[in-house]
């Protein structure tokens, strides 16, 4: 699946005992929204990997979003 990013996006993912926090600027939220929409229109089993090496801010936890049905 091709992922598209809005210029100047910033996204971080952190987790602790209270849960997971996804923090993003406007461009990051727009990017995620587009990617989630594309994933929703895909096939079950399609997924997107996010980590600090390809899209998230340094120090972020890895996040995988998968379509199941």
NUDREN-829996 format. One record per residue (C-alpha): residue number from 1; z, x, y; chain. Coordinates in steps of 0.001 Angstrom, whole numbers, m for minus. Example, Ala and Ser with C-alpha at 12.3 -4.5 7.8 and 13.67 -1.06 7.14 Angstrom:
2
{atom 1 {7800 12300 m4500} 'A'} {atom 2 {7140 13670 m1060} 'A'} 
//
This chain:
69
{atom 1 {0 0 0} 'A'} {atom 2 {m953 1351 3395} 'A'} {atom 3 {1891 1399 5903} 'A'} {atom 4 {1172 1200 9614} 'A'} {atom 5 {3556 2375 12317} 'A'} {atom 6 {3808 1389 15964} 'A'} {atom 7 {3871 4443 18266} 'A'} {atom 8 {7332 5822 19083} 'A'} {atom 9 {9079 3909 16281} 'A'} {atom 10 {12621 4896 15278} 'A'} {atom 11 {14456 3571 12230} 'A'} {atom 12 {17606 4693 10472} 'A'} {atom 13 {19337 3372 7367} 'A'} {atom 14 {23002 4001 6692} 'A'} {atom 15 {25440 2637 4168} 'A'} {atom 16 {29168 2732 3680} 'A'} {atom 17 {31828 678 1913} 'A'} {atom 18 {31033 m2268 4211} 'A'} {atom 19 {27306 m2407 3413} 'A'} {atom 20 {23917 m1264 4620} 'A'} {atom 21 {22892 m1014 8274} 'A'} {atom 22 {19262 m801 9354} 'A'} {atom 23 {18999 294 12998} 'A'} {atom 24 {15667 356 14821} 'A'} {atom 25 {14140 286 18252} 'A'} {atom 26 {11594 m2404 19174} 'A'} {atom 27 {8691 m365 17810} 'A'} {atom 28 {10555 260 14572} 'A'} {atom 29 {11294 m3436 14107} 'A'} {atom 30 {7655 m4338 14775} 'A'} {atom 31 {6558 m1734 12228} 'A'} {atom 32 {8968 m3038 9595} 'A'} {atom 33 {7938 m6631 10266} 'A'} {atom 34 {4277 m5810 9681} 'A'} {atom 35 {5026 m3880 6523} 'A'} {atom 36 {7266 m6620 5127} 'A'} {atom 37 {4539 m9174 5832} 'A'} {atom 38 {1983 m7026 3997} 'A'} {atom 39 {4419 m6620 1106} 'A'} {atom 40 {4974 m10402 972} 'A'} {atom 41 {1208 m10880 667} 'A'} {atom 42 {943 m8264 m2085} 'A'} {atom 43 {1660 m8532 m5785} 'A'} {atom 44 {4986 m8617 m7636} 'A'} {atom 45 {6037 m5027 m8270} 'A'} {atom 46 {4559 m3744 m5003} 'A'} {atom 47 {7108 m1696 m3116} 'A'} {atom 48 {7573 626 m158} 'A'} {atom 49 {9742 3761 m135} 'A'} {atom 50 {11392 4755 3124} 'A'} {atom 51 {13252 8040 3594} 'A'} {atom 52 {13888 10700 6200} 'A'} {atom 53 {10864 12707 5034} 'A'} {atom 54 {8228 10048 5720} 'A'} {atom 55 {9558 7445 8144} 'A'} {atom 56 {13312 7274 8751} 'A'} {atom 57 {15485 9254 11130} 'A'} {atom 58 {17090 12447 9824} 'A'} {atom 59 {20236 11750 7799} 'A'} {atom 60 {19130 8247 6809} 'A'} {atom 61 {19702 6883 3332} 'A'} {atom 62 {16635 6217 1199} 'A'} {atom 63 {15535 2586 1116} 'A'} {atom 64 {13133 893 m1287} 'A'} {atom 65 {11856 m2628 m606} 'A'} {atom 66 {10179 m4370 m3548} 'A'} {atom 67 {8406 m7674 m4009} 'A'} {atom 68 {9711 m9369 m7168} 'A'} {atom 69 {7987 m12786 m7344} 'A'} 
//
